[in-house]
Amino acid sequence: MPPTDASTDAGTAPRTDARSRTSPGADSEDTLDLRLPDEFLALFAERTGAAGTLEGAGDAGATTERSERSGGEPGPWAGGSGRCETRHTAAAPAGDDLLDRVGDWGPTATAAGVFQLVPVHIDRDLPLIGRWMDDPAVAAFWELSGPGTATEDHLRAQLGGDGRSVPCLGMLDGTPMSYWEIYRADLDPLARHYPARLHDTGIHLLIGGVTNRGRGLGTILLRAVSDLVLDRRPSCARVVAEPDLRNTPSVSAFLSAGFRFSAEVDLPDKKAALMVRDRALRDLL
């Protein structure tokens, strides 16, 4: 793994189900607040039965189970990150958009061209994403290759969910060249493995075509997309990612894009590097 600077957090993140709250201007220290976020309380309240007991809290009441990437990163130079079985704990309140309308974020100028996230339309985009997932270098991390329906199932689970994860194509100058997942890390089972804060937003990335790999695009796009998250989601103070620790090029790309290495995290199917980009430090790293 590449060396990190003096701001790197050492050690392994504790396992916890607690969520913490912060304001967008909060510092970057990883602290734990044992107060449940209001969103969780609201979600659980909707599930309360007539006798006043919580229905659907935790895994026992899960309504939907799906495989989700625990830290997708750019293409074969960075790969996916292995699979983590996750469960939805409750449905989001009707009308809520948990990620502030990713499809409306619009284009952004980068050193590589004009980039835009476009939410996946499965009938239109499945063949392309499927080809990318079948690349052996990608399949080694994302584990969605083969003749079955793994890629389709993975996409439909997100598209049919409550909006906590939005799969997108990354368009560079109008051409689809990458696959992204923008997700609420604080509402994801990942939050059990690190001191999550309310509105933490996670990103997974796969760079598709071979011609787009090894040219520094991962770093450029990771910075651009994390900037989009911080600009379009004012309630989010941190962007997080969990690349596989074995995936040295990916970890290096995150570091070069302004993320800091926070901790090693033991996830169900991999040991991950928890990468964090803090709003308070975005202009310094």
N, C-alpha and C positions, 0 to 999 in steps of 0.2 A: 504494500500500500504506500502511496506517496507520502513524503514527510508533511507534517502540518505545522502551522505557525504557532506562536506562543499563546494564541487565544483558544487553541484546541482544548476541549474538555476531555479529561482522562476518565478511564473507568468504564463500567458497564451500567447502562440505564436500569433502574429497578423495575420490576414488574409491578404494575399497579392498575387498578381500574379507576382511580381518581382522576378527575379532570380539573384543570385549573383555569383561572380567568386572568386576562391581562388587557391592558389598553394598548392601542397601536403604538404608543410612544414608550412602552415599557422597555426595560433593558433586556439584554440577551441572556441573562443568567437563568438556567433551568431550575425553577423552584416549583414546589408542589403545594397546591391549595386544595384542601380536602372538600371544599364546597362543590356540590354538583351544579353544573351549569343550568341556567333557567330552561334551555332548550330540552335537556334531558327530563327535567321535572315536568315540563309541559307534555312531552311525548308519553311519559309513563302515566301521567294523570289521565290521559285519554283512554288508557288501557285499564283503568281501575274498575274492578267489578262492583256489583251492588253491595257486597259485604265490605268494601273498602280495601280489598287486597289488590296488590299490583299484579296484573296479568301481562305476561310477555316480557318481564324484566329479566335480563340476562339470557343465557343460551337456552334455558329450559323453555322459554316462551317464544323462541325464534320462529318467525313465519316463513322465512326464505333463507335457504342456504345456497351459497355460491362460492366458486373459486375466484380469488382476487389476487392480483399481483401485489407482492409485498415490497415493491420498490423498483418498478420497471425503470430502465435506463436506456440511453441511446444504443441502438443497433449492435452488431457484433463487436464493435470496438468497446461497447459498454454492455450490450446485451439486455435481456430482461433480468429478472432477479429471482426466479423461483416462485413457487406457488404457496399461498397461505389460505387454508380453508377458513372462511369467515361466515358469520351469520348476521342478518339484520335483527335488531332487537325490537324495533317498533317502526310503524309507518310515520312519515313526516306529516304534519298537519296540512290539510288541503290548502293549496294556494301558495304554500311556502316554496321559495327557491333557495335551496341550501347553499348554492354557489354563485348567487348574484348574476344569473343569466350569462353563462359562459359564451353562448352563441351570439351575444350582443357586444362582446368585448371589442370586436373590430380589429383592423390591421394595425401593425406596428412596424416601424422602420428598423432594420438591423443592418449590420455591416455586410450581411450576406444577401440582403434584399428585403422585400416587404413580406412580412410573415403574418399569418392569421390562423387561429384555431377555429375549425368548423366541426360542430358536433356530428358524430357518425350517423349516417343513414344506412341501415344495415343492407337493404337491397342494392344500394348503389356501391357501398364501400367494402362489403365482405370479401369479394374476390381479391381485391388488392391487399387488404390486411391479411387475408389468409396466405397469400403468396409470401408476404414478408415473414409471417410466423413459421412458414415451412423452411426458411433458410436455416441450415443446421447451426450456424453460429448464433442465430436468434433463439432457436428452439432449445438450445442448451440452457437458457435462462428462463424463457417465458413458458416453455413446456405446453405449447398449444398447437404443435404441429401434427401432421398425420392426416389420414383420409376421413377421420370422424368429424364430429361437429363441435370439437372443443372450442375453437375460435368463435364460432357462432354462438354457442352457449354462453361464453364469457361476455360477449358483447350484449346479448339479449338480457343477461342478468342485470347489467347496469342500466340499459335502456328501459327495462321494465321495473326498475327499482324506484326508490323514493327521491332520487336525485342527489344522493350523497356522493356519487361518482359519475362523471360525465366523460365518455370516450370521445375523442376528437381526432380528426385528421389535421396534421400540420401542413399548411399550404405556404410554399415559398414562391413568391412571384406567380401565384396562381396555380402552381403544380403541387399535387399531394406528394410529400416526401417523408413524412414521419407520422407516427401514431402516438397519441398522448392520452393519459387519463388524469383528469383534474378531480381531486376528491377531498372530502372533509376528513382530515386525519383525526380530528377530535371525536368524530362519530364512527370511526372505523375501529375494528379490533386491534389495529396497530397501537391505539391509545392505551391498551393494557400493558404495553411493553416500554413505555417511556412516559415522563411527566408531561402529558398533553395539556395544552391550553385551549380555551374556547376559541373556535374559528381557525385553529391551525389548518393549513391547506397543504395537501400533498400533491406531488406530481410524479408520474411515471412516463418514461419516454423510450421510444424505439425509433431509430433512424432506419428507414426502409431500404432504399436502393444502395447497392454497393458503391456507386459513383459518388454518393453523398457522405461516405464514411471516410474517416482518417484525414479530414480537411479542417478540423476545428469547428465544424458546424454545431456539434453537441454543446460546446461551451457557449457559443453565441446564442443558441436558441434557449438553453437553460436560463441564461441571464434574462433574455427577452421575456420568456414566459413567466418567470418568477417576478419580474417587474410588472407584467400585466396583472398578476394575482394581487400584488400589493397596491397597484393603482386602482383596480376595479373592485377590490374587496377591502374597503377602509376598516372594517372590523377585524381583519386578519393582521396579526403582528408578526407571523412567522410562516415561511414556506419550508416544508420538510420533504425529505426523500430518504429511501432506505436501500441503496444499492448493495448488492452482494459484496462482502468484503473481498472476495476473490477477484472481483471485477475491477482491477486496478485502474484501467483507463477511464472507467466511469467515475470512480471516486475522484480521480484527478480532474475530470471535466467539471464536476460539481465544485471542487475547490477553486478552479479557475473562474467559475461563473459567480463567485461571491458567496458561496456556502461555506460554512465552517463544519469541521468534524466534531460532533457532539459526544458520541458514545458508540461502543459496540453493543448491538442489540441481538439477543437470541430470539429469533422468530421460529415458528413451527418447522419450516423447511430450509432455513438458512441462518447464517450469522451475518447480520447486516451492519453497514456503517450508517448511523443516523446522521444525516446531513441537514443543516439548518441554515436558512437565510433569514436574518432578522431585519425587520423594518428599520430599527434604530441604527443598524450598521450598513444598510444597503449602499450608502455613498462612500463607505470607507473600505469595503472589501471588493 
